[in-house]
Amino acid sequence: MVRPEIKVAAAALTKDGLLLLTRRKSGKFAGKWELPGGKLEPDETAEAACRREIAEELELELSELRFLFNFNYSYPDFELQMSVFGANLPAQSRPALRVHDSYAFVSASELEHFDWIEADLGMIPLLQKALVNK
């Protein structure tokens, strides 16, 4: 049986050397932390999806995006394919909360202390490396 593939794009947004995490407000992953982002629409590139999702979810316009890494995770009922992009946020930017109930700016060493969505747990070492090598 072929399991469906879900393609998503996420943003590793930094401000003053800290990474933005968001916490889901509702749904299956309510109360779990994640990088903001979402599913690609048909014929949409991962970069375009990342920009669109961040504008919709956080009301932030991203100027410069850089590809960081791809990350795959197997859920029992589907395969997740995530493209992660990095961007710096201006010091005065404040995310709006449309699909999340909280956000936090955290250091690389603090990432492990959050209750992440299961799939995103495996990204922590990649995010720590990206933050350190930025």
C-alpha positions in Angstrom: 0.0 0.0 0.0 1.4 3.4 -1.0 1.1 5.9 1.7 0.3 9.5 0.8 3.1 12.1 0.8 2.5 15.5 2.3 4.9 18.2 1.3 5.3 21.2 3.7 7.6 24.2 4.0 8.7 25.6 7.3 10.6 28.7 8.3 13.5 28.9 10.8 13.0 32.6 11.6 15.7 34.2 13.7 15.9 37.5 15.6 19.0 38.6 17.6 20.4 35.0 17.2 17.2 33.4 18.6 14.9 31.0 16.8 11.1 31.6 16.6 9.0 28.6 17.7 5.2 28.6 17.6 2.7 26.5 19.5 -0.3 25.0 17.8 -3.7 26.3 19.1 -5.9 23.5 17.9 -6.2 20.2 16.0 -4.3 16.9 16.4 -1.1 18.7 17.5 -2.7 21.4 19.8 -0.2 22.5 22.5 2.8 21.2 20.6 5.7 23.4 19.4 6.9 23.7 15.8 8.5 25.8 13.2 5.8 27.9 11.5 4.8 26.9 8.0 2.4 24.6 6.2 1.4 22.5 3.2 2.4 23.3 -0.3 -0.5 24.0 -2.7 -0.6 22.3 -6.1 2.1 23.6 -8.4 3.6 25.8 -5.6 7.3 25.8 -4.8 8.5 25.1 -1.3 9.9 28.7 -1.1 6.6 30.2 -2.3 4.7 28.1 0.2 7.0 29.2 3.0 6.4 32.9 2.2 2.7 32.4 1.9 2.3 30.4 5.1 4.3 32.9 7.2 2.3 35.8 5.8 -1.0 33.9 6.5 -0.1 32.5 10.0 2.1 35.3 11.4 1.5 38.4 9.2 5.2 38.6 8.5 6.6 39.4 5.0 9.9 37.5 4.4 12.4 39.3 2.2 15.4 37.1 2.1 14.9 33.3 2.4 17.8 30.8 2.3 17.3 27.0 1.9 18.6 25.2 5.0 17.7 21.5 4.7 15.1 18.9 3.7 13.7 16.7 6.4 11.5 13.6 6.0 9.4 11.8 8.6 7.2 8.7 8.5 3.9 8.9 10.3 1.9 5.7 10.5 -0.5 6.9 7.8 1.6 9.3 5.6 5.1 10.4 4.7 6.0 14.0 5.6 8.5 15.8 3.4 9.6 19.1 4.8 11.7 21.9 3.3 13.1 24.3 5.9 14.2 27.8 5.0 16.0 30.4 7.1 15.3 34.1 7.4 16.2 36.9 9.7 13.5 39.0 11.2 13.9 42.7 11.8 14.3 43.7 15.4 10.9 45.5 15.5 8.9 42.6 14.0 6.2 41.0 16.1 4.4 37.8 14.9 0.6 37.8 14.9 -1.0 34.6 16.2 -3.5 33.2 13.7 -3.2 29.4 14.0 -1.0 29.4 17.1 -1.6 30.4 20.7 1.9 31.3 21.7 5.4 31.9 20.3 8.9 32.0 21.8 12.3 33.1 20.7 14.8 30.5 21.9 18.5 29.8 21.8 19.9 26.6 20.2 20.5 25.1 23.6 16.9 25.6 24.7 15.3 23.8 21.7 15.3 20.4 23.5 13.2 21.8 26.4 10.0 22.3 24.3 7.2 19.8 23.7 7.7 19.5 19.9 5.4 17.9 17.4 6.7 14.3 17.0 8.0 14.8 13.4 9.9 18.0 14.3 11.9 16.4 17.2 14.4 14.9 14.7 15.1 18.3 13.3 16.5 19.7 16.6 20.2 18.8 15.8 19.8 20.3 12.3 18.3 23.5 13.7 21.0 23.7 16.3 23.7 23.4 13.6 22.0 26.0 11.4 21.8 28.4 14.4 25.5 28.0 15.3 26.7 28.2 11.7 24.6 31.2 10.8 
